[in-house]
Amino acid sequence: MGLEKSPENAERLREGLEVVEHLTRQLHRQLGRGIDADDLRSAGREGLTLAVRDFDPSRGVPFRRWANLRVRGAMLDAVRSQGGLPRRVYRQVRALEAATVAQEGRLEDDAARPPGSPAEADAQITDQLQTAAMAMAMSFLSMRGTDDAIRAADDRPDPEEAVAREELLGRIREAIATLPDAERTLLQRHYFEDVTFDQVAKDIGLSKSWASRLHTRALETVARTLGNPKR
């Protein structure tokens, strides 16, 4: 896939290749030696090409932040598509994917807002981290030990932990059930039916950028609901 030749794109590619190398090392360290670093790097470069092609400087989002999310997403997609992953790796990939999608949604929302004060910028960073943490927690909690996509490994939580997990899952499901249709479908299918985020967005007729924003808003609503239970 060709890119428009310009000094700006050449500089973005140079900067983006640094991102690719950084994320290759980071994910290879996180996911373990069973994941091929060259495969991560190759997927990351493909993601970088798309990131440069789709980047719109007029939106005020730094290219490095944009590229980081797109490259990481491409790498995680490539790992997930391999199939037959050990349970530990599969859980990590799902959680990292969820956090990446949540951060993409936050980025889309931030780009749509006018620039704010330093205090507002700090608050946005805090919100971004909280949303990513919520996405990762949702991913871990919704994992089922019988998932066919994983090579089964013995995960035997302590009985009290299992009860607490099921209670929290029940509250999460109740919160999701109150969401508008598109947001409910995004969370239900992605987290509980293990459908990739891109596929869910496509199935319900949404662009990935808009679906990412809805996903982030839905996570924020669920987090608020869990933080303010009915008396």
Secondary structure, DSSP 8 states (H G I E B T S, - for coil): ------HHHHHHHHHHHHHHHHHHHHHHHHH-TTS-HHHHHHHHHHHHHHHHHH--GGG---HHHHHHHHHHHHHHHHHHHT--EEHHHHHHHHHHHHHHHHHHHHHHHHHHS----HHHHHHHHHHHHHHHHHHHHHHHHH--TT-TTEE-------HHHHHHHHHHHHHHHHHHHTS-HHHHHHHIIIIIS---HHHHHHHTT--HHHHHHHHHHHHHHHHHHHHS---
